[in-house]
Every structure is written in C-alpha cells, then in structure tokens.
Amino acid sequence: MPLIRPETLEDRLERRRASGRASAIPRRAGPGPSPLSSAQQRMWFLQQWDPAAPTFNGCRAIRLRGAIDVDALRRALVHLVERHDTLRTVFALDGREPLQLALEDWGLDLPVVDLSGLGHGEREAELGTLLHDLAREPFDLGRDLMLRATLFHLAPDEHVLLLRLHHIAADGFSDAVLNADLSAAYAAYRAGREPDLPHLPIRYADYALWERNRLAGEELERLLAYWTGQLEGAPPLLALPTDRPRPAVQRHEGAHRPVALDAALGDGLAALARAEGATFFMAALAAFATLLYRRSGQDDIVVGSPIATRTAVELQTLVGFFTNTLALRLRFGGNPTFREAIRRAREVALGAYAHQELPFEKVVEALRQPRDASRNPLFQVNLRAQTGPRPTLRLDGVEGEPLPVDIGFSRFDLALELQAEPGALHGFVEYDRDLFDAETVDGLAGDLATLLARAIAEPDTPILALPLAGGRRPARA
C-alpha cells in the first residue's frame, strides 16, 4: 500500500470534517420533548453523581479593548440563545429516561460588574477571584439556561466578558460558531438593524433522534467489533508514579500548569509528521505516549482524546455537544524508533477516526471493565493537540484577547493540551492535585521538551534512548 503523502492526508481529513459522510438528517415531526444524544446522556448521568460539582462547566473569558456597546452586546447574547436552542434546553426524567426540551419562556441578563475604581494590581486580583468563583457555580440542568454572561468594567475602553456554558450544551467546536454568530449579531444591533444570519437546517434535537436511530443493527455491530478488538486486553490503569496514593474515590480537584515550549519544537514536530504522512496531532500523540512509557515503564499505553464527530454537513453551524472520546492505544513493544512511533500513532488515529461514531460509554460497556470510583475507565490521561490560532471572539470596533481561567478541577489524572501557532508552541497540563504536586507536573513538561528536542533532531533513535530532563521524581507509586 503506497504511503499517503502529507498533503493528501491533510486534505482527506479536512474534507471529511467539512463535508461529512453521513446521510441527511431529517427534522423531527414537531416540537416537544426529545431523547438525549449519546454524548448528552453520558454527561447527564455523570452530573447526577454530584450535581454541585463544576466538572462539566466551561468558561470563556475575553479581554475586550475598545468602546463596548453594552446594550448591543446584551441583545446579541439574547439572539444567540434564541438561535441555538441547546443554550435554552432543560432536562427532566420521564420515568427512568431523561428527555430534553427547549424553553420557550426564558430570560437572559448581562450583569455588569464595575471594578474600575480599584488600582491595577487589586483590580486584576479581584477579577481573577471573581472569574474563578463564577466559573465554578453549578448549573441546574432541570431549569437553568445553559449560557450565562457577565461583563466586567475595568476602564472606559477595557472590559472582560465571561461566558459560562455547561458542556452538555456546547463543545469546543461550538466556540467558532458562537463567536461568529455573536460577532455578527453584535455588529447588526450596533448598526441599528436586526441580525440576518443564515437559516439553520436542523436543530440539535433532530440530530439526537437521528443518532439514536442510526446507531443500531449492523452499523452498531461493526463499530463494536472494531473497538473491542482494538482495546481488548489493554491495561486498565496507567501506572504513572504519583506523589500520593490514589484516593478510593476520585474527587477531580485539579489545577493547570502552563506549558511554553520552543517554537522550533513545534515546527520540527510538524515537519517530521509531514514526512511520515501524519498530522501534528499524530506526532504529538507519539511524543506524549513515549513520555508516558518512559515515566511509567509500561509499554502498552492508552491515551484519551476528544473528537468533534460532526460527520454530517448539517452539523457544522450548530452549537451543541457532539464530542466523543477516542481511546487511542499505542504499543511500544520492541523499543521502536521515534519515527516508527509516529507511524504507529498514525495508524491508530486513522483507525479511530474511521470508527469515531461509537459513543465512548458503549465501548466501556462492551469491554465489561469493572467500575472503579478511584479512576476513569480505559484511560486516565488525555491529549489535545491543535494547530493554528484558537477561535477568538471579534466584536465590531473592539480587540479581543482570550483570558485563561483555571476553575480548579481535573477530569483526568493528567491532561496535556498543546496549541501550535506560527512562532509559538504552548498550552497547559491539567492535573489531579490528589495525585501530583505542581513541581512534578513541571518536571513532566521539562521531560517532554528534552525528549522532543532529541526525537526531532534524531528521529531514528529508539525511544528508550531518548533523554529526559531528569530532576525530582515522585516518591512512590
């Protein structure tokens, strides 16, 4: 089989994301309650264990420089909630089955918090505290809007907009849709006219019903056969050394540590990926899994990674929760070179993409792994690695800059997020504070930088020979 050249692979993946390969999704016969999608149902059940936990809260904070039309912004946010019904959808039990229903009677406010009277240092400290506390406020899935907005007034031409969303209503892909629609509506209201956005072909509830009907019969069996074959016999726990013993019940108390790597590492990793007919994500997966192998001594590594699963063209302009989780298993038996590790990562990722529509919870059920309250099933580490700038909100006449907010939780033992942009490779590690200290996580980031530098310069080096930064190691497993 001939090697797929880099451009062909990238075009193929992009074409699949953009055009979709699924049949048209029909509209439901009428309004009213609807079943949940698989992704929503998974999140709804998890939320029931601890309704007050912020585990599935999402927040986007944007520092805005320029004159803000507060009334136009408020009206644009209302338009956003009216347009995307997932943002005004509530959930209730019908017997033992949860159903979703978009509210027809609702209201959205935009509180303005004035911090302009404080000195710069005090103002930024108070802003950080308020962002953290507001981002942790729980959502009541049975009655709340799934979008909340707060505007902080810092100076005449400086504000911070905080958007809080529950993950059941919006995924990471939704950010680009939210930003585009909010920007267009704001510009329209600022100009004194009504927004004129393109008609949405379907609603999220249409998708949820279609997905339920589609994932059955032969298609379900095909997907189950792939994932059970891929993950059968995988180790249930990644034995990374930790600073403290694992608690009997996972509390998800976490924190972020920033990661800033030399831009040359991002460029070099991308170039090496292209040479092997792979994407930047595949090469980053190979590097992260190699680091986990070196730190754990385990040559069979399962890494989780989210994927949008918007495989139908009708889904590209919807705000909603379509994300599935892929369990990517890399085996390093035989001490392969780093180049070979990228090839293995490429093969695993392409197979997973081709079978991405099987909900993660069905994979867990099929493998019959016993539930363990101390850890996540199938994998305990997660990776996101992307290229290009992040989606940024751009309001008419205003400069916007994303502002990171650490709300103090971790869904996994460790999660690495990398963003490769022109002239920069940065991100963060999200970690479970019950397991790891901050300096241990910093050591992992240092090891990653050292490993990458040698792997990029000498990709035919066996992975066990790649150097690590060294330094302090955790005291016990």
Sequence and secondary structure as in RCSB ss.txt:
>XXXX:A:sequence
MPLIRPETLEDRLERRRASGRASAIPRRAGPGPSPLSSAQQRMWFLQQWDPAAPTFNGCRAIRLRGAIDVDALRR
ALVHLVERHDTLRTVFALDGREPLQLALEDWGLDLPVVDLSGLGHGEREAELGTLLHDLAREPFDLGRDLMLRAT
LFHLAPDEHVLLLRLHHIAADGFSDAVLNADLSAAYAAYRAGREPDLPHLPIRYADYALWERNRLAGEELERLLA
YWTGQLEGAPPLLALPTDRPRPAVQRHEGAHRPVALDAALGDGLAALARAEGATFFMAALAAFATLLYRRSGQDD
IVVGSPIATRTAVELQTLVGFFTNTLALRLRFGGNPTFREAIRRAREVALGAYAHQELPFEKVVEALRQPRDASR
NPLFQVNLRAQTGPRPTLRLDGVEGEPLPVDIGFSRFDLALELQAEPGALHGFVEYDRDLFDAETVDGLAGDLAT
LLARAIAEPDTPILALPLAGGRRPARA
>XXXX:A:secstr
     HHHHHHHHHHHHHHBSS      SSSS EE  HHHHHHHHHHHH TT  TTEEEEEEEEES   HHHHHH
HHHHHHHH GGGGEEEEEETTEEEEEE SS      EEE TTS HHHHHHHHHHHHHHHHH    TTTS SEEEE
EEEEETTEEEEEEEEETTT  TTHHHHHHHHHHHHHHHHHTTS       S  HHHHHHHHHHHSSHHHHHHHHH
HHHHHHTT  SS    BSS   SS   BEEEEEEEE HHHHHHHHHHHHHTT  HHHHHHHHHHHHHHHHH  SE
EEEEEEE    BGGGTT  S   EEEEEEEE TT  BHHHHHHHHHHHHHHHHHTTTS HHHHHHHHT    TTS
 SS SEEEEEEES       TT EEEEE    SB SSSEEEEEEEETTEEEEEEEEETTT  HHHHHHHHHHHHH
HHHHHHH TTSBGGGS        SB 
